[in-house]
Amino acid sequence: MKFAERLEAQQPVVYQTLKHALVQKKLAHAFLFVGQKGTPRLETALLLAQSLICQHVHDGFACEECSDCQRIAEANYADLILLDAEGNEVPSDYITMSSDAASVTVPLLKTKRLPITVDFLNVPEDFPLDELRYTLSKEDLLVAGPESSINSMTELSVGYIDFRDLDGGEYNFNLNLPAGFINLEGDESITVSIDTTGIISRTMSVSEIRLENVPDGYTVTPVTTAIRDVTVYGRSDIMETLTEEDLVAVVDLSDMDLSEGTSSAIANLSAPGKGLVWCSGTYRVQFSVQGTD
């Protein structure tokens, strides 16, 4: 039995109201289907949607058999959107329907307040990261997610700040959640502000260049003798006594595919043992490679 026939037998007033509107093409701006639990409210709404799309209408109602009707019945029609009570779209994965019934599976999500963190990339050797002062415009976020996933989450990392780009100021990050999670507070981004109080900068040169983790079978020699015009930031009391001899440029060759000749790589610059000091910018070192076999 088609649903329209069931509706005529079980809810004749609703049936006649919809039939009149469809046949006369006098549809209201919206229809509100109200009833106790178990009444076919969703099925009736879907029948109305089918009847507006179907090309084989009879007495105002859809045939319920054509491809368009079937796609609507399966919640697989592009122009059909099901919303929950809060106006959020219900994914089709959670909907099962047939000509006789429709059901929506509501996923149960667990809420949790997660601290927001930011990571740092290319941290200099011996740098006291706990002494770098910064603030986040929002310290934590209330989220909802599948229990199996949210139980293992202890924080929400928004991304990283590269020390090669670190010169103070503010850094903006989008609040991107894992798939299946919901942001319950509406914030879309946060700002990380670096506190540069007491931090000064100098332009210096680095003459100590180290090539580390040279692969077996090669001899590698620096061609670059010094890196000039390096922007160095640090705590003022440290910077007052910092010399160029305190700075080191290290090139890690462990992941490089070497071949004989001249090559270059980005160096990691630092002031080992000097505390809150870092070099901003990207600096390359040239070196020559010779085989020893």
N, C-alpha and C positions, 0 to 999 in steps of 0.2 A: 504494500500500500504506500502510495506517495504521501509525503508529509502534508501536502495541501489537503488531501482527503482526510487525514487524521485530524487536522486543524478544524476542518468543517464539522466533523463529528463531535469533537471534544470542546472546541471553543467557537461556536457558531457566530457569536457577536464579533469576535476579533476577525474571523474569516470574512464576514460580510463587510466589515469596515475596510479591511485591506483590499478586498475585491472591488469595492466601489471606488476607492481612491485610484487603484491601478487601471481599471477599465475607463474611468472618466479622466484619467491623467491629471488628477487633482491631488497630488501628493503634498503633504504638509512639509514644513521646513525640517521637522524631526519627528521621529516616533519613539515613544517611551514605552517599553514593554515591562510591565510590573506584574509580579505574581509570587506565590509562595515557592519555597524550594521544591524542585522537581517539576515545576511547570515549564513548558518548552519555550522559554523566553529567547534563548540564543537561537534555537532552531527556527523560530518565527522570524527573527531578524535576518537570518541567512536566507530564508525563503523570500523575503522582501528584496534582499540584494540580488538573488537569482532572477527574480521577476523583472528587475530593472535592466538586466543584462541579456537575458535569454532571447534568442531569435525565434523560439518556437512556443510563444506564449499562448495559453488557452484559458479563456475566461479571466484574463488578467494575470494568471499565475504562470510561473515558469514550468517547463516540462520536467525539470529535475533530472534529466537523463543526458542532455547534450554535454559536450566537452566543457563549455563555459560553466554550466551548472555544477558539473563534477569538480572543476577546479575550485569553485567557491565553496563547495561542500568540504573540500580537503584543505581549505584555507590556503590555497596555492594560487590565488588570483591577485595580480599585481595591484589592482585598485581596491582590494578589500583589506582593510586594516582593522584589527580588533584591539581595543584599548581596555586597560584595567580601570578600576575605580578612580585611580589617581591620574588617568590620562596617559599612562605609559603604554607603548605598544607591546602586545603580547606576542612573543616569537612563535612562529608556526610550529616549531619543534615541540611546543607544549600543548598543542591542540590536536585532538582526534575527533573526527566527525564521520557520520554516515547519514543515510537518508532517514534513519529513525532517531538518532541521538547525536549529541555533541557534548564533548567534555573538554575542560581546560585543566591541565596539570600545572599547579602553581608550585614552582621550585621554592623550597625553604632555604632562606639565606640567614647566616649568622652574622650579627653585628660585632664590630670590634673597633676600638680606637687605637690607631697605629701612630707611633711617633714618626715624624717626617725627618729624613736624613738626607745629607748631600755628601757625595764622595769626592775625592781629590785624585787627580791623575798626574803622573810625573812628579811625585813628591821628591824633593831633593834628599840626598843622602844625609842621615842624621838630623833631619828637620823635625823640630818638636811640634807636631801638628796640633797637639792639645793646647799650645800657647797661641795659636792663631785665633783671634777673636772674630766671630761672625754671628749674625742673628738671622733667623728665618721669620718671614712675615706671618707664618702660621706654624706652630710647633707640632700639631698632630691633626689627624683627620679621622672622622667616624665613617667607616665603610661597612658594606654588607657583601658577603660572598659565600660561596659553597663551604660548608663546614670542613670538608676534607682538605680544602686549600687554605682557608683562613686560619685554622688552628696552628699551622706551621709558620705563619707570617709573624714576624716580630717588629718589623718596621716597614716604612714605605720610602724607598730611595727614589729621589726625583731626578737623579743624574749626577754628573760630575763637573767639577771646575778644574781645568788644566792649569797647572802652575806656570806653564809657558805663556799663558794668557793672563795671569793674575797680576793686576795692577791696582787693586782696590776697587771701590765702587759697588755697583749692584749687578746681580745676575738673576735673570728670570727663567723659571722652569714651569712647564706644563705639568699638571697633576694627572699622569696617565696611570690608570689602574689595569690590573690583569684582566683578561677576558672572563666574563661572568661576574665581575665585581661592580658594585654600585657606589658612587660617591653620594653620601647622605647629607652633605653640608653645602654643596653647590659651588665651592671654590674650584676654579679651573686652573689657577696658577699660583705660584708662590715666588717671593723674591728673597734672595740671599744677599745680605749686606755685609761686606767686609769692613771691619773696623780698622782704619789705618791710623788711628791716633798713636802718635809716637813713632810712626814708620816714615823713614825718609828713603830717597833713592840717590844713587850715584852711577855715573858711567865709568866703567872700568874695563881692563883687558885681562884675558886669561891666557897664561903662557904654559901652564902645566896641562898637557894633553896625554891622556892614557887610553891605550887600545887594549881592551880586556876580552878574554875568552876567544882568543885567536884559534881557529880550527886547526887541527893537525894537518901538516903538509904545507903550511904557508908561513911566510915571514911577512909581517905587515909593519910598515914604517910611516909615521905621520909626515905628510907634506905640509900641512898647515902648522906653522910655528907658533901662532898666537891668534886668539879670537878677540877682535877689538870692538869697541863701542857696545859693550854688554851692559844692559840696564840691570842694576842690582838693587833690590829692596831689602830693608832690614830695620830692626829696632835701632833707634838713633844712637844709643850708647854703644852698641856693637859696631855700627857703621863708622863711628868716629875712629876706631882703631883697626878696622878691616883693611888689609892690604891685598894687592893682587896675588901675592904668594899664597894667600888663604883660599884662593879659588881654584877649582879643578874642573876640567872637562873630560868626561868619560864617554867613550864609544864602546858599546857592547856589540861584539861581532858574533855572538853565539847563534843568532838566527839569520845571519847573512849568507847568501850564496856567493862565495868569493870566486873571482877569476883573476888571472894575472893582469896587471895594468894599474891604472889609477882610478880610484873610486872615492865616494864620499858618503857620509852618514850623519844623521842628526846626533849631536852630543848632548848628554845630560850634564848640566852645570850645577855646581853646588859649592858650599863652603863647609866641608865636614868639620864637625865639632864646634862650630861657631854659633849655633843656636838659630834664632829667628832671622834667617837670611835666605833669600831666594833670588834667582835670576829670571827675568821675564823676557820672553822672546824665543825664537827658534834659531839655532846656530848650527852650521854644518862644519864638519872637519874632513879635509881631503887626506887620503893616505894611498900609499903604493903597496901593491900586493905582488909577492914573488913566490913561486912554488919551490919547495925544498926537496922534492923527490927527483 
